[in-house]
Amino acid sequence: MLLDLHRAKVTVAEIRKDGRLTLTFADEAVLAVAPDRQYEAFTVTGTPPVSREFRLVAVPGGVTRW
């Protein structure tokens, strides 16, 4: 269930140029998000304790903006 992944540790994150997102978690659960033609499929942000804040957005049409 999706709620089980809340606050789970991500061990692998893959964002493809076509807008597809795949996250693998410490317990080996996988979350895959496909791009959408009309809506932002996902937004990924990072704040401290990562060394630098970031935001990645998959805009409509499947293009990922860095």
C-alpha positions in Angstrom: 0.0 0.0 0.0 1.2 3.5 -0.8 0.9 4.8 2.7 3.3 2.1 3.9 6.0 3.9 2.0 5.6 7.2 3.9 9.0 8.0 5.5 10.5 4.8 4.1 14.1 5.0 3.0 14.7 5.3 -0.7 17.8 3.3 -1.8 17.6 3.9 -5.6 15.9 6.7 -7.5 15.7 6.8 -11.3 14.2 9.6 -13.3 14.3 9.1 -17.1 14.2 11.9 -19.7 10.8 10.6 -20.9 9.4 11.6 -17.4 9.2 8.1 -15.9 10.1 7.8 -12.1 11.1 4.6 -10.4 11.9 4.5 -6.6 13.2 1.4 -4.9 13.0 1.3 -1.1 15.1 -0.4 1.6 12.5 -3.2 1.9 12.8 -3.7 -1.9 9.3 -2.2 -2.5 9.2 -0.4 -5.9 7.1 2.6 -6.8 6.9 3.4 -10.6 5.2 6.6 -11.9 4.5 6.9 -15.7 4.4 10.3 -17.4 1.1 12.0 -18.1 0.1 14.1 -21.2 -2.0 16.6 -19.2 -0.7 16.8 -15.7 2.6 16.8 -13.7 3.2 13.2 -13.0 5.4 13.9 -10.0 7.5 16.4 -8.1 10.5 15.3 -6.1 12.1 17.7 -3.6 15.0 17.3 -1.3 15.8 19.5 1.7 18.4 19.1 4.5 19.9 16.7 5.6 20.8 16.4 1.9 23.8 18.5 1.1 21.8 20.8 -1.3 18.1 21.5 -1.8 16.6 20.4 -5.1 13.3 20.1 -7.0 12.6 17.9 -10.0 9.3 18.2 -11.8 7.8 15.9 -14.6 5.8 18.5 -16.6 2.9 17.4 -18.7 4.0 15.5 -21.8 6.7 13.5 -20.0 9.6 15.9 -20.1 11.6 16.2 -16.9 12.8 19.7 -15.8 15.8 19.9 -13.5 
